[in-house]
């Protein structure tokens, strides 16, 4: 099965979630995404669930989600490799 490209709206939701969820350690108030995309909260929640089904976003299943707040599992950046300084 071919990969279907994201709709413009789903792409905007994905970018907004990835840009904002880091600030709250995964927690995100979806009304922020509503403000950025100009869409209503149910539309944004539906888009998030579509992105989860496509495995582009991961929700924390243990977190107590509300209609407005969701917690995402964010990829961790690898720790920067630090080379030891040469002994002088």
C-alpha positions in Angstrom: 0.0 0.0 0.0 1.3 3.4 -1.0 1.9 6.1 1.6 -0.8 8.8 1.2 0.6 12.3 1.7 -0.7 14.2 4.7 -3.4 16.8 4.1 -2.4 20.4 4.6 -4.3 20.5 7.9 -2.8 17.2 9.3 0.7 18.6 8.3 0.0 21.8 10.2 -1.3 19.9 13.3 1.8 17.7 13.2 4.2 20.6 13.0 2.3 22.5 15.7 2.4 19.5 18.1 6.1 18.9 17.5 6.9 22.6 18.0 4.9 23.0 21.2 4.8 19.8 23.1 8.5 20.0 24.0 7.8 23.1 26.1 5.4 21.2 28.4 7.4 17.9 28.6 4.9 16.3 26.3 1.8 17.9 27.6 0.0 20.1 25.1 -3.1 22.3 25.3 -4.7 21.6 22.0 -6.2 25.1 21.9 -2.8 26.3 20.9 -3.0 24.2 17.8 -6.5 25.5 17.3 -5.2 29.0 17.3 -2.4 28.2 14.9 -4.6 26.3 12.4 -7.9 28.2 12.7 -9.8 25.0 13.3 -12.1 23.9 16.1 -11.0 21.6 19.0 -12.9 18.5 17.7 -11.2 18.9 14.3 -7.7 19.1 15.9 -8.4 16.1 18.1 -9.5 14.1 15.1 -6.3 15.1 13.2 -4.2 14.1 16.2 -5.9 10.6 16.3 -5.3 10.3 12.5 -1.6 11.1 13.0 -1.4 8.6 15.9 -2.9 5.9 13.7 -0.3 6.7 11.0 2.4 6.4 13.8 3.6 9.9 13.3 2.7 10.9 16.8 2.6 8.8 20.0 0.2 9.5 22.9 1.1 8.6 26.4 -1.6 6.0 27.2 -0.9 6.3 31.0 -1.6 10.0 31.1 -5.1 11.3 32.0 -6.1 13.0 28.8 -8.9 15.5 28.7 -10.7 16.9 25.7 -8.3 19.9 25.8 -5.0 18.4 27.1 -3.0 15.5 25.7 0.4 14.1 26.5 2.6 13.0 23.7 5.7 10.8 23.9 8.4 12.8 22.3 11.5 11.4 20.7 14.6 12.0 22.7 17.5 13.7 21.1 20.7 11.7 21.4 23.1 13.1 24.0 25.9 15.1 22.3 29.1 13.2 22.0 31.8 15.1 23.9 35.4 14.3 22.9 37.8 14.4 25.8 40.2 17.4 25.7 43.8 16.4 25.0 46.1 16.6 28.0 48.6 19.4 27.6 
